[in-house]
Amino acid sequence: VEAVNDGKQASWHIHKYIQSTHGIFVPSQPQLPNFFTPIDKVDISIDFAGLHFINPFGLASATPCTSGDMIRRGFECGWGFAVTKTFGLDKDLVTNVSPRIVRGSTSGHLYGPGQGSFLNIELISEKTAAYWCKVVTELKQDFPDRILIASIMCAYDRNDWTVLAQMAEKAGSDALELNLSCPHGMGEKGMGLACGQDERMVEDITAWVKSAVKIPVFTKLTPNVTDVRTIAKAAHKGGADGVTAINTISGLMHLKGNAVAWPAVGSQLKTTYGGVSGNATRPVALKAVSSVAKWVPGINILATGGIDSAEVAIQFLHAGAGVVQICSAIQNQDFSVIQDYITGLKAYLYLQAREDLKDWDAQSPPLQYTTRNLIGRGLPKFGPYLEERLKLRSEYVKKHAEPAVEHTSAPIPKAIPSVQSQLGRALDRIGGYMDMTNKEQVVALVNSELCINCGKCYMTCNDTGYQSIKFDSKTHLPTVTDDCTGCTLCVSVCPIPDCITMIPKTIPHVPNRGIEPVTQLVK
């Protein structure tokens, strides 16, 4: 860390000196200079559910929105919207236990930032509704261009929902999010999950709030149901302007060797099922968003669940969401991640407008082949084989000069697509199992030049696949046989990007039935 800081300081002082030789003033406070590219001009605003968002990235109703000051700092960093931490009426005030927010064990023994998941048993806000209404009013005065959504929760009582919703609306909230999905604690009070798992209750509560206010209403869905689509349909039937998908997934994260769960509360070391969040929940969230988008066409969806980059946010937009909410990624780092998300989304939209870059898929190609790269291709990368490979390349370099790289001007981009144009792009490709074809099969192809001879593809194919990879005991080079069924396990465990690719199968695909079917025996 100190070395990086020294480097930045040195770079800044060099920059300041060079600028001064040209008579350009540089402030005395060290600050790395920014630079400007056409990407910075890309518009990532979106009109969603009748509201204008300066960007689609928002703070989820969770730890990043524990207080008004925290939301303020989030807005100052560049977040486009925020959903307050859920609050209720004074009669429903809560007091949290501790410890209550713990690292996930789904990524193994990983400590520090970069956790793949978290588990929390934190309840709704400990602060009063009066506090949150004051916060909403002040923040809207100071940040009129940001969307501020009030998250509220009550039991199954029409009067309670009406009173709280109207309080939040009067304070200046742009919209309401109805928390019918908190998976722990509140359900035992007849709130949160206790309401959100019942279609009738969801429809009723949504209708009560819609009849009490004029601002948009979003119902927050729980994934802890048999089919989240039916709950979304109930919310839509109740008049919801949209839904938030999803809240955390109920789970038990970890048991230590002494049979004590973590978090363990009090001298009796008690625990309860908490809410799992972070990247581990992403597949569930993507399924919920895409299935709701297909089941209830046209519904507005705020997505949340494992969004930790612009690339992942784009996946949720393609799945049918209009804006995204983020929490665990901020827990892993801080509010400043928003700048990476903004730049990433702008870059993605810009690249789609460039004919030479439109096929970009979030990562640069792992290797650009030249004639030099191909010398010694097929030889393993260890022992005498590696020595032979290096010798051949050395001899080639002595005889041949690398061709000069031609630098050409970047083509002028066509019209840059909007964020709105990305919504639901993937939905036509997502459907039932029987919608897919089993007539077009693929097989694995190993690139021997990229292969590091680790044997992982062979091991997984042999012990969990279809025994269709042979492994040379001397060269350690894998060879895919005609028995390959295209399961893609080898690609999934290979540590080298694009070392194994799936290509169309050119020979007839004949499944191994084990024993010939009876119908064929009769014939």
KEBA-377168 format. One record per residue (C-alpha): residue number from 1; residue in three letters; x, y, z. Coordinates in nm, 2 decimals. Layout:
% residues N
> NUM,ALA,X,Y,Z
...
END
This chain:
% residues 523
> 1,VAL,0.00,0.00,0.00
> 2,GLU,0.28,0.24,0.09
> 3,ALA,0.46,0.16,-0.24
> 4,VAL,0.15,0.24,-0.44
> 5,ASN,0.10,0.56,-0.25
> 6,ASP,0.47,0.66,-0.31
> 7,GLY,0.42,0.59,-0.68
> 8,LYS,0.11,0.81,-0.70
> 9,GLN,0.28,1.09,-0.52
> 10,ALA,0.58,1.07,-0.75
> 11,SER,0.36,1.07,-1.06
> 12,TRP,0.17,1.37,-0.93
> 13,HIS,0.49,1.57,-0.86
> 14,ILE,0.62,1.48,-1.21
> 15,HIS,0.29,1.59,-1.36
> 16,LYS,0.30,1.92,-1.16
> 17,TYR,0.65,2.00,-1.28
> 18,ILE,0.58,1.93,-1.64
> 19,GLN,0.27,2.14,-1.63
> 20,SER,0.46,2.43,-1.46
> 21,THR,0.71,2.43,-1.75
> 22,HIS,0.42,2.52,-1.97
> 23,GLY,0.28,2.78,-1.74
> 24,ILE,-0.02,2.57,-1.64
> 25,PHE,-0.13,2.60,-1.28
> 26,VAL,-0.17,2.29,-1.07
> 27,PRO,-0.32,2.30,-0.72
> 28,SER,-0.08,2.23,-0.43
> 29,GLN,-0.31,1.95,-0.30
> 30,PRO,-0.19,1.62,-0.46
> 31,GLN,-0.46,1.48,-0.69
> 32,LEU,-0.42,1.24,-0.98
> 33,PRO,-0.53,1.40,-1.30
> 34,ASN,-0.84,1.26,-1.48
> 35,PHE,-0.86,1.22,-1.85
> 36,PHE,-1.15,1.25,-2.09
> 37,THR,-1.26,1.01,-2.36
> 38,PRO,-1.57,0.98,-2.58
> 39,ILE,-1.70,0.72,-2.33
> 40,ASP,-1.75,0.99,-2.07
> 41,LYS,-2.01,1.16,-2.29
> 42,VAL,-2.24,0.85,-2.30
> 43,ASP,-2.58,0.91,-2.14
> 44,ILE,-2.68,0.63,-1.90
> 45,SER,-2.99,0.80,-1.76
> 46,ILE,-3.32,0.61,-1.78
> 47,ASP,-3.69,0.69,-1.74
> 48,PHE,-3.84,0.41,-1.54
> 49,ALA,-4.18,0.38,-1.38
> 50,GLY,-4.25,0.75,-1.44
> 51,LEU,-3.93,0.85,-1.27
> 52,HIS,-3.60,0.99,-1.42
> 53,PHE,-3.29,0.82,-1.29
> 54,ILE,-2.95,0.99,-1.38
> 55,ASN,-2.80,0.64,-1.38
> 56,PRO,-2.96,0.29,-1.30
> 57,PHE,-2.74,0.22,-0.99
> 58,GLY,-2.89,0.26,-0.65
> 59,LEU,-2.83,0.18,-0.28
> 60,ALA,-3.04,-0.11,-0.16
> 61,SER,-3.26,-0.09,0.15
> 62,ALA,-3.00,-0.24,0.37
> 63,THR,-2.68,-0.15,0.56
> 64,PRO,-2.56,0.12,0.31
> 65,CYS,-2.88,0.32,0.40
> 66,THR,-2.86,0.28,0.77
> 67,SER,-2.88,0.66,0.82
> 68,GLY,-2.95,0.98,0.63
> 69,ASP,-2.58,1.08,0.64
> 70,MET,-2.48,0.75,0.48
> 71,ILE,-2.73,0.81,0.19
> 72,ARG,-2.59,1.16,0.16
> 73,ARG,-2.24,1.03,0.12
> 74,GLY,-2.37,0.78,-0.14
> 75,PHE,-2.53,1.05,-0.34
> 76,GLU,-2.21,1.26,-0.32
> 77,CYS,-2.02,0.97,-0.47
> 78,GLY,-2.25,0.95,-0.76
> 79,TRP,-2.52,0.69,-0.69
> 80,GLY,-2.84,0.76,-0.89
> 81,PHE,-3.09,0.66,-0.63
> 82,ALA,-3.13,0.51,-0.29
> 83,VAL,-3.39,0.31,-0.10
> 84,THR,-3.40,0.39,0.27
> 85,LYS,-3.35,0.12,0.53
> 86,THR,-3.70,-0.02,0.60
> 87,PHE,-3.88,0.17,0.88
> 88,GLY,-4.22,0.11,1.05
> 89,LEU,-4.45,0.28,1.29
> 90,ASP,-4.33,0.36,1.65
> 91,LYS,-4.53,0.07,1.79
> 92,ASP,-4.32,-0.17,1.57
> 93,LEU,-3.98,-0.04,1.67
> 94,VAL,-3.71,-0.30,1.70
> 95,THR,-3.37,-0.35,1.88
> 96,ASN,-3.11,-0.56,1.70
> 97,VAL,-2.90,-0.84,1.85
> 98,SER,-2.53,-0.87,1.80
> 99,PRO,-2.33,-1.01,1.63
> 100,ARG,-2.56,-1.00,1.33
> 101,ILE,-2.37,-0.95,0.99
> 102,VAL,-2.11,-1.22,0.91
> 103,ARG,-1.89,-1.32,0.62
> 104,GLY,-2.01,-1.60,0.40
> 105,SER,-1.84,-1.94,0.40
> 106,THR,-1.95,-2.01,0.04
> 107,SER,-1.61,-1.90,-0.09
> 108,GLY,-1.40,-2.11,0.14
> 109,HIS,-1.14,-1.96,0.36
> 110,LEU,-1.15,-1.62,0.21
> 111,TYR,-1.10,-1.33,0.45
> 112,GLY,-1.13,-0.95,0.40
> 113,PRO,-1.29,-0.77,0.10
> 114,GLY,-1.42,-0.98,-0.19
> 115,GLN,-1.66,-1.20,0.00
> 116,GLY,-1.88,-1.41,-0.22
> 117,SER,-2.17,-1.38,0.02
> 118,PHE,-2.28,-1.25,0.36
> 119,LEU,-2.54,-1.36,0.61
> 120,ASN,-2.73,-1.11,0.83
> 121,ILE,-2.99,-1.14,1.10
> 122,GLU,-3.03,-0.76,1.12
> 123,LEU,-3.39,-0.63,1.15
> 124,ILE,-3.54,-0.32,0.99
> 125,SER,-3.42,0.02,1.10
> 126,GLU,-3.40,0.10,1.47
> 127,LYS,-3.48,0.46,1.38
> 128,THR,-3.83,0.61,1.39
> 129,ALA,-4.05,0.70,1.10
> 130,ALA,-4.03,1.06,1.20
> 131,TYR,-3.65,1.04,1.17
> 132,TRP,-3.67,0.89,0.82
> 133,CYS,-3.94,1.14,0.70
> 134,LYS,-3.71,1.42,0.81
> 135,VAL,-3.42,1.26,0.63
> 136,VAL,-3.62,1.22,0.31
> 137,THR,-3.72,1.59,0.31
> 138,GLU,-3.37,1.71,0.37
> 139,LEU,-3.21,1.48,0.11
> 140,LYS,-3.46,1.57,-0.16
> 141,GLN,-3.39,1.94,-0.10
> 142,ASP,-3.02,1.89,-0.13
> 143,PHE,-3.02,1.63,-0.42
> 144,PRO,-3.33,1.71,-0.63
> 145,ASP,-3.19,1.51,-0.92
> 146,ARG,-3.17,1.18,-0.73
> 147,ILE,-3.45,0.94,-0.67
> 148,LEU,-3.52,0.86,-0.31
> 149,ILE,-3.75,0.56,-0.24
> 150,ALA,-3.89,0.50,0.11
> 151,SER,-3.90,0.14,0.23
> 152,ILE,-4.18,0.08,0.47
> 153,MET,-4.32,-0.22,0.66
> 154,CYS,-4.63,-0.29,0.87
> 155,ALA,-4.83,-0.60,0.98
> 156,TYR,-5.14,-0.70,0.79
> 157,ASP,-5.33,-0.39,0.89
> 158,ARG,-5.48,-0.15,0.63
> 159,ASN,-5.48,0.15,0.87
> 160,ASP,-5.11,0.10,0.96
> 161,TRP,-5.01,0.08,0.59
> 162,THR,-5.21,0.38,0.50
> 163,VAL,-5.07,0.60,0.78
> 164,LEU,-4.71,0.51,0.72
> 165,ALA,-4.74,0.53,0.34
> 166,GLN,-4.89,0.88,0.36
> 167,MET,-4.62,0.99,0.60
> 168,ALA,-4.35,0.89,0.36
> 169,GLU,-4.53,1.05,0.06
> 170,LYS,-4.58,1.38,0.25
> 171,ALA,-4.21,1.39,0.34
> 172,GLY,-4.12,1.40,-0.03
> 173,SER,-4.04,1.04,-0.12
> 174,ASP,-4.03,0.98,-0.50
> 175,ALA,-4.17,0.63,-0.45
> 176,LEU,-4.24,0.36,-0.19
> 177,GLU,-4.10,0.01,-0.16
> 178,LEU,-4.32,-0.23,0.04
> 179,ASN,-4.09,-0.47,0.24
> 180,LEU,-4.30,-0.79,0.23
> 181,SER,-4.00,-1.01,0.23
> 182,CYS,-3.76,-0.97,0.53
> 183,PRO,-3.67,-1.34,0.59
> 184,HIS,-3.59,-1.32,0.97
> 185,GLY,-3.73,-1.18,1.28
> 186,MET,-4.00,-0.96,1.13
> 187,GLY,-4.20,-1.27,1.01
> 188,GLU,-4.24,-1.38,1.37
> 189,LYS,-4.41,-1.04,1.43
> 190,GLY,-4.65,-1.10,1.15
> 191,MET,-4.46,-0.87,0.91
> 192,GLY,-4.22,-0.91,0.62
> 193,LEU,-4.20,-1.27,0.51
> 194,ALA,-4.52,-1.35,0.69
> 195,CYS,-4.71,-1.13,0.45
> 196,GLY,-4.49,-1.17,0.14
> 197,GLN,-4.54,-1.55,0.11
> 198,ASP,-4.92,-1.51,0.09
> 199,GLU,-5.06,-1.40,-0.25
> 200,ARG,-5.38,-1.26,-0.10
> 201,MET,-5.19,-1.05,0.16
> 202,VAL,-4.95,-0.92,-0.11
> 203,GLU,-5.24,-0.82,-0.33
> 204,ASP,-5.43,-0.66,-0.04
> 205,ILE,-5.14,-0.46,0.10
> 206,THR,-5.03,-0.34,-0.24
> 207,ALA,-5.39,-0.22,-0.31
> 208,TRP,-5.42,-0.05,0.03
> 209,VAL,-5.11,0.15,-0.03
> 210,LYS,-5.19,0.23,-0.39
> 211,SER,-5.52,0.37,-0.29
> 212,ALA,-5.36,0.59,-0.02
> 213,VAL,-5.08,0.76,-0.22
> 214,LYS,-5.02,0.90,-0.57
> 215,ILE,-4.65,0.82,-0.60
> 216,PRO,-4.52,0.49,-0.75
> 217,VAL,-4.53,0.18,-0.54
> 218,PHE,-4.29,-0.11,-0.57
> 219,THR,-4.35,-0.44,-0.39
> 220,LYS,-4.03,-0.62,-0.27
> 221,LEU,-4.05,-0.99,-0.34
> 222,THR,-3.91,-1.27,-0.13
> 223,PRO,-3.73,-1.56,-0.30
> 224,ASN,-3.83,-1.79,-0.02
> 225,VAL,-4.14,-1.92,-0.20
> 226,THR,-4.22,-2.20,-0.43
> 227,ASP,-4.28,-1.97,-0.73
> 228,VAL,-4.19,-1.60,-0.71
> 229,ARG,-4.39,-1.53,-1.02
> 230,THR,-4.72,-1.59,-0.85
> 231,ILE,-4.63,-1.33,-0.58
> 232,ALA,-4.53,-1.08,-0.85
> 233,LYS,-4.86,-1.14,-1.02
> 234,ALA,-5.04,-1.07,-0.70
> 235,ALA,-4.86,-0.75,-0.65
> 236,HIS,-4.94,-0.65,-1.01
> 237,LYS,-5.30,-0.73,-0.95
> 238,GLY,-5.30,-0.51,-0.65
> 239,GLY,-5.19,-0.22,-0.86
> 240,ALA,-4.81,-0.22,-0.80
> 241,ASP,-4.61,0.01,-1.04
> 242,GLY,-4.34,-0.25,-1.02
> 243,VAL,-4.16,-0.50,-0.80
> 244,THR,-3.81,-0.54,-0.64
> 245,ALA,-3.66,-0.88,-0.69
> 246,ILE,-3.52,-1.02,-0.47
> 247,ASN,-3.47,-0.98,-0.10
> 248,THR,-3.22,-1.21,0.08
> 249,ILE,-3.24,-1.59,0.08
> 250,SER,-3.31,-1.75,0.41
> 251,GLY,-3.03,-1.97,0.52
> 252,LEU,-2.79,-2.10,0.78
> 253,MET,-2.44,-2.00,0.68
> 254,HIS,-2.19,-2.19,0.89
> 255,LEU,-2.15,-2.43,1.18
> 256,LYS,-1.81,-2.44,1.35
> 257,GLY,-1.63,-2.76,1.46
> 258,ASN,-1.78,-2.73,1.81
> 259,ALA,-2.13,-2.73,1.66
> 260,VAL,-2.18,-2.36,1.73
> 261,ALA,-2.34,-2.16,1.45
> 262,TRP,-2.21,-1.82,1.35
> 263,PRO,-2.34,-1.56,1.43
> 264,ALA,-2.39,-1.68,1.79
> 265,VAL,-2.57,-1.45,2.02
> 266,GLY,-2.55,-1.42,2.39
> 267,SER,-2.41,-1.66,2.65
> 268,GLN,-2.63,-1.94,2.52
> 269,LEU,-2.48,-1.90,2.17
> 270,LYS,-2.82,-1.90,2.00
> 271,THR,-2.87,-1.83,1.63
> 272,THR,-3.15,-1.82,1.38
> 273,TYR,-3.19,-1.85,1.00
> 274,GLY,-3.07,-1.53,0.84
> 275,GLY,-3.07,-1.36,0.50
> 276,VAL,-2.80,-1.47,0.26
> 277,SER,-2.68,-1.19,0.02
> 278,GLY,-2.40,-1.12,-0.22
> 279,ASN,-2.28,-1.30,-0.53
> 280,ALA,-2.40,-1.64,-0.41
> 281,THR,-2.76,-1.52,-0.46
> 282,ARG,-2.71,-1.40,-0.81
> 283,PRO,-2.84,-1.70,-1.00
> 284,VAL,-3.16,-1.70,-0.79
> 285,ALA,-3.20,-1.33,-0.85
> 286,LEU,-3.14,-1.35,-1.22
> 287,LYS,-3.40,-1.63,-1.25
> 288,ALA,-3.65,-1.43,-1.04
> 289,VAL,-3.61,-1.12,-1.25
> 290,SER,-3.62,-1.29,-1.59
> 291,SER,-3.91,-1.52,-1.50
> 292,VAL,-4.12,-1.23,-1.35
> 293,ALA,-4.04,-1.02,-1.67
> 294,LYS,-4.17,-1.30,-1.89
> 295,TRP,-4.47,-1.40,-1.66
> 296,VAL,-4.59,-1.04,-1.61
> 297,PRO,-4.50,-0.86,-1.94
> 298,GLY,-4.43,-0.49,-1.91
> 299,ILE,-4.39,-0.49,-1.53
> 300,ASN,-4.12,-0.26,-1.39
> 301,ILE,-3.85,-0.45,-1.20
> 302,LEU,-3.59,-0.31,-0.96
> 303,ALA,-3.32,-0.59,-0.94
> 304,THR,-3.11,-0.67,-0.65
> 305,GLY,-2.90,-0.98,-0.56
> 306,GLY,-2.53,-1.03,-0.62
> 307,ILE,-2.47,-0.72,-0.84
> 308,ASP,-2.10,-0.63,-0.80
> 309,SER,-2.00,-0.48,-1.13
> 310,ALA,-2.13,-0.30,-1.44
> 311,GLU,-2.10,-0.63,-1.63
> 312,VAL,-2.34,-0.80,-1.38
> 313,ALA,-2.57,-0.50,-1.38
> 314,ILE,-2.60,-0.54,-1.75
> 315,GLN,-2.70,-0.90,-1.71
> 316,PHE,-2.99,-0.79,-1.50
> 317,LEU,-3.09,-0.52,-1.75
> 318,HIS,-3.09,-0.79,-2.02
> 319,ALA,-3.30,-1.01,-1.79
> 320,GLY,-3.57,-0.75,-1.78
> 321,ALA,-3.48,-0.51,-1.49
> 322,GLY,-3.48,-0.13,-1.54
> 323,VAL,-3.26,-0.03,-1.25
> 324,VAL,-3.05,-0.22,-1.00
> 325,GLN,-2.99,-0.20,-0.62
> 326,ILE,-2.66,-0.28,-0.45
> 327,CYS,-2.55,-0.37,-0.10
> 328,SER,-2.30,-0.65,-0.05
> 329,ALA,-2.05,-0.51,-0.30
> 330,ILE,-2.04,-0.19,-0.10
> 331,GLN,-2.00,-0.40,0.22
> 332,ASN,-1.70,-0.55,0.04
> 333,GLN,-1.55,-0.21,-0.04
> 334,ASP,-1.72,0.13,-0.01
> 335,PHE,-1.95,0.38,-0.19
> 336,SER,-1.68,0.46,-0.44
> 337,VAL,-1.75,0.14,-0.64
> 338,ILE,-2.02,0.35,-0.82
> 339,GLN,-1.76,0.52,-1.04
> 340,ASP,-1.65,0.18,-1.17
> 341,TYR,-2.01,0.09,-1.24
> 342,ILE,-2.08,0.42,-1.42
> 343,THR,-1.77,0.39,-1.64
> 344,GLY,-1.83,0.02,-1.71
> 345,LEU,-2.19,0.08,-1.83
> 346,LYS,-2.08,0.38,-2.04
> 347,ALA,-1.80,0.17,-2.20
> 348,TYR,-2.04,-0.11,-2.27
> 349,LEU,-2.28,0.11,-2.45
> 350,TYR,-2.00,0.29,-2.64
> 351,LEU,-1.85,-0.04,-2.76
> 352,GLN,-2.18,-0.15,-2.90
> 353,ALA,-2.17,0.16,-3.13
> 354,ARG,-1.83,0.06,-3.26
> 355,GLU,-1.84,-0.19,-3.54
> 356,ASP,-1.49,-0.31,-3.46
> 357,LEU,-1.57,-0.37,-3.09
> 358,LYS,-1.94,-0.47,-3.09
> 359,ASP,-1.86,-0.84,-3.01
> 360,TRP,-1.67,-0.75,-2.70
> 361,ASP,-1.78,-0.97,-2.41
> 362,ALA,-1.64,-0.79,-2.10
> 363,GLN,-1.29,-0.93,-2.14
> 364,SER,-1.01,-0.88,-2.39
> 365,PRO,-0.91,-1.19,-2.58
> 366,PRO,-0.65,-1.39,-2.38
> 367,LEU,-0.40,-1.42,-2.66
> 368,GLN,-0.35,-1.27,-3.00
> 369,TYR,-0.16,-1.53,-3.21
> 370,THR,0.14,-1.43,-3.42
> 371,THR,0.37,-1.66,-3.62
> 372,ARG,0.61,-1.64,-3.32
> 373,ASN,0.34,-1.77,-3.09
> 374,LEU,0.28,-2.07,-3.31
> 375,ILE,0.64,-2.19,-3.31
> 376,GLY,0.66,-2.50,-3.10
> 377,ARG,0.29,-2.54,-3.08
> 378,GLY,0.19,-2.88,-2.96
> 379,LEU,0.48,-2.92,-2.73
> 380,PRO,0.41,-2.94,-2.35
> 381,LYS,0.53,-2.66,-2.12
> 382,PHE,0.75,-2.85,-1.88
> 383,GLY,1.08,-3.03,-1.87
> 384,PRO,1.26,-3.10,-2.19
> 385,TYR,0.95,-3.02,-2.40
> 386,LEU,0.96,-2.66,-2.27
> 387,GLU,1.33,-2.63,-2.35
> 388,GLU,1.27,-2.75,-2.70
> 389,ARG,0.98,-2.50,-2.74
> 390,LEU,1.20,-2.21,-2.62
> 391,LYS,1.49,-2.32,-2.85
> 392,LEU,1.27,-2.33,-3.16
> 393,ARG,1.13,-1.98,-3.08
> 394,SER,1.47,-1.84,-3.02
> 395,GLU,1.59,-1.96,-3.35
> 396,TYR,1.29,-1.82,-3.52
> 397,VAL,1.34,-1.48,-3.37
> 398,LYS,1.70,-1.47,-3.48
> 399,LYS,1.59,-1.52,-3.84
> 400,HIS,1.26,-1.32,-3.85
> 401,ALA,1.18,-0.98,-3.73
> 402,GLU,0.83,-0.92,-3.59
> 403,PRO,0.62,-0.72,-3.83
> 404,ALA,0.55,-0.36,-3.73
> 405,VAL,0.22,-0.30,-3.57
> 406,GLU,0.00,-0.07,-3.78
> 407,HIS,-0.19,0.19,-3.58
> 408,THR,-0.51,0.31,-3.74
> 409,SER,-0.76,0.57,-3.62
> 410,ALA,-1.06,0.44,-3.44
> 411,PRO,-1.37,0.43,-3.65
> 412,ILE,-1.64,0.68,-3.58
> 413,PRO,-1.91,0.51,-3.37
> 414,LYS,-2.27,0.50,-3.49
> 415,ALA,-2.55,0.60,-3.26
> 416,ILE,-2.48,0.49,-2.91
> 417,PRO,-2.76,0.28,-2.77
> 418,SER,-2.95,0.39,-2.46
> 419,VAL,-2.99,0.20,-2.13
> 420,GLN,-3.35,0.16,-2.21
> 421,SER,-3.26,-0.03,-2.53
> 422,GLN,-3.09,-0.30,-2.31
> 423,LEU,-3.39,-0.40,-2.11
> 424,GLY,-3.51,-0.75,-2.17
> 425,ARG,-3.27,-0.83,-2.45
> 426,ALA,-3.21,-1.19,-2.32
> 427,LEU,-3.57,-1.28,-2.25
> 428,ASP,-3.65,-1.44,-2.59
> 429,ARG,-3.36,-1.69,-2.53
> 430,ILE,-3.48,-1.79,-2.18
> 431,GLY,-3.76,-2.04,-2.16
> 432,GLY,-3.85,-2.40,-2.08
> 433,TYR,-3.63,-2.71,-2.13
> 434,MET,-3.84,-2.84,-2.41
> 435,ASP,-3.79,-2.51,-2.60
> 436,MET,-3.43,-2.62,-2.66
> 437,THR,-3.31,-2.85,-2.93
> 438,ASN,-3.11,-3.17,-2.88
> 439,LYS,-3.04,-3.19,-3.26
> 440,GLU,-2.75,-2.95,-3.25
> 441,GLN,-2.48,-3.09,-3.03
> 442,VAL,-2.13,-2.96,-2.95
> 443,VAL,-1.80,-3.12,-2.84
> 444,ALA,-1.49,-2.99,-2.66
> 445,LEU,-1.18,-2.87,-2.84
> 446,VAL,-0.85,-2.82,-2.64
> 447,ASN,-0.61,-2.55,-2.76
> 448,SER,-0.27,-2.72,-2.70
> 449,GLU,-0.09,-2.38,-2.72
> 450,LEU,-0.29,-2.25,-2.42
> 451,CYS,-0.30,-2.58,-2.23
> 452,ILE,-0.07,-2.58,-1.92
> 453,ASN,-0.09,-2.96,-1.89
> 454,CYS,-0.26,-2.96,-1.55
> 455,GLY,-0.49,-3.25,-1.62
> 456,LYS,-0.79,-3.10,-1.45
> 457,CYS,-1.01,-3.15,-1.76
> 458,TYR,-0.91,-3.52,-1.76
> 459,MET,-0.98,-3.57,-1.39
> 460,THR,-1.33,-3.41,-1.40
> 461,CYS,-1.43,-3.59,-1.72
> 462,ASN,-1.31,-3.92,-1.59
> 463,ASP,-1.46,-3.91,-1.24
> 464,THR,-1.77,-3.69,-1.29
> 465,GLY,-1.83,-3.68,-1.67
> 466,TYR,-1.83,-3.92,-1.96
> 467,GLN,-1.47,-4.06,-1.98
> 468,SER,-1.41,-3.89,-2.31
> 469,ILE,-1.07,-3.73,-2.25
> 470,LYS,-0.75,-3.92,-2.28
> 471,PHE,-0.44,-3.79,-2.09
> 472,ASP,-0.09,-3.87,-2.23
> 473,SER,0.12,-3.99,-1.93
> 474,LYS,0.44,-3.85,-2.08
> 475,THR,0.34,-3.52,-2.25
> 476,HIS,0.05,-3.45,-2.02
> 477,LEU,-0.15,-3.34,-2.33
> 478,PRO,-0.53,-3.41,-2.32
> 479,THR,-0.71,-3.54,-2.62
> 480,VAL,-1.09,-3.53,-2.66
> 481,THR,-1.24,-3.85,-2.81
> 482,ASP,-1.55,-3.91,-3.02
> 483,ASP,-1.73,-4.01,-2.70
> 484,CYS,-1.76,-3.65,-2.59
> 485,THR,-2.12,-3.56,-2.52
> 486,GLY,-2.06,-3.18,-2.49
> 487,CYS,-2.15,-3.16,-2.12
> 488,THR,-1.89,-2.87,-2.08
> 489,LEU,-1.76,-2.98,-1.74
> 490,CYS,-1.40,-2.96,-1.87
> 491,VAL,-1.46,-2.59,-1.98
> 492,SER,-1.60,-2.52,-1.63
> 493,VAL,-1.29,-2.64,-1.44
> 494,CYS,-1.02,-2.53,-1.68
> 495,PRO,-0.81,-2.26,-1.52
> 496,ILE,-0.71,-2.10,-1.86
> 497,PRO,-0.97,-1.88,-2.04
> 498,ASP,-1.06,-2.01,-2.39
> 499,CYS,-0.81,-2.30,-2.36
> 500,ILE,-1.11,-2.53,-2.41
> 501,THR,-1.39,-2.42,-2.64
> 502,MET,-1.71,-2.59,-2.75
> 503,ILE,-1.75,-2.64,-3.13
> 504,PRO,-2.03,-2.80,-3.34
> 505,LYS,-2.03,-3.18,-3.34
> 506,THR,-1.98,-3.31,-3.70
> 507,ILE,-2.05,-3.68,-3.64
> 508,PRO,-2.39,-3.83,-3.55
> 509,HIS,-2.48,-3.79,-3.19
> 510,VAL,-2.58,-4.13,-3.05
> 511,PRO,-2.66,-4.13,-2.67
> 512,ASN,-2.51,-4.42,-2.47
> 513,ARG,-2.83,-4.59,-2.33
> 514,GLY,-2.64,-4.85,-2.13
> 515,ILE,-2.89,-5.12,-2.23
> 516,GLU,-3.06,-5.11,-2.56
> 517,PRO,-3.42,-4.98,-2.53
> 518,VAL,-3.69,-5.25,-2.53
> 519,THR,-3.86,-5.11,-2.83
> 520,GLN,-3.55,-5.17,-3.04
> 521,LEU,-3.51,-5.52,-2.90
> 522,VAL,-3.87,-5.61,-3.01
> 523,LYS,-3.79,-5.50,-3.36
END
